[in-house]
Amino acid sequence: MIDRSQSAPLTEAPTPGERPAGPGLARLVSLTIAITLLLALAFYPSIALRGDALMTQAVMPVLLIGIGGCVAHGLGWRPRSSIFAAAAGPFVAWPLTLAAFAFLVVRV
């Protein structure tokens, strides 16, 4: 049985007048990054197959975790855990995703 006596109560939902009219610019950027990179991997899978296979296998999970963070942030998911909140935020998800994708595309 789960004991919820120690958990914090959920905050009340904002009234319609308090809600923003649409998603913020950062959320739109997160969704744009995620959709662009997912389409690039779907239509050009050779991006992930170039060069050293071991290095690609090390970078792809980082890329997919970053894309997952971008999707979560773009859709407005707000986790209770501070660790998940940081991972799904743009300050972690964007650099993680873009650095891993750049590493896959630009190989010296």
N, C-alpha and C positions, 0 to 999 in steps of 0.2 A: 504494500500500500504506500502511496506517495503522501508524504507529509508536507502540505503547502502552508503550514502555519508560519513558517519563517520567510516565505517569499514575499516580495514587495507587491502591493496591489497594482493592478494595471491603471494607467492614467485614463482619465475620461477622454473620449473621442472629442476632437475639436468640433465646434459648431460649424455649419456651412459657411458662415461669414468669416471664420478664422482660417479656414483652409485656403491654401494658395490656389490660384485659378488652374494651374497645370503643373506638370513636373518641372523641376528646376533645370537650369542649364547643365549643371553637373550630372544630373541623372540622364539627360538626353545624350551627353557626351559618353557616359558609361555604356549606354545601350548601343550607340553608334560604334564605339570601339569593339564591343563584343560581337555585334552582327557583322561588321567588316572582317574581323579576323576569322570568325566561323565560316563565312562565305569564302574567304581566301583559302582556308584549309580544305573546304569541301570541293571547290572547283580546281584548285591547284595542289593536290596532295603531294606533288613532287617537292614542294617546299620542305616538307618534313622528311623526305627520303634522300635528300642530297647529303653528301659528305659522310662524316663519321657516324655510324649507326649508334654507337654507344653514347656519343654526345647528344644525339637527337633524342634518345630514350631518356636521357637525364633532363633535357630542357622541356620536352613536351608536357610532363605533369605540371611543371611550374607555369607553363603557358595556359593550360586548361584550368588550373586553380585560379589564375588571374582572370581568365574569361568568366569563370563562375562568380568571382567577386564583382566583376563589372555588371553581370546580369542581375545579381542580387541587389546591387546598389541602384541600378537603372530601374528595376521594378519596384523599388521602394521598400525592400525588406529591412526591418529594423530588429536585429537580434537583441536579446537581453544580455547575453554574455559580452563582456568588453573585448574579449579576444576575437570573437566572430564579428563584432561591430567594427573593429579596426581592420580586419581582413576584408570585409565587404565594403569598406569605405574607399573613396577615390584616391586617398593618399597612399594606399598600399596596392590596390588592385591595378590602377593605371600604370605605375612604373613597373610592376611585376609583369604585367601582360606585354607592355610595349618592349621591355628589355628582352624578354624571352623570344618574342617574335622577331625582333631585330637580330638576335643571336642566330635564329634559324635562317633568316634571309641573307644576312651579310656574313658570309664565312670567308675567312682569309686563308 
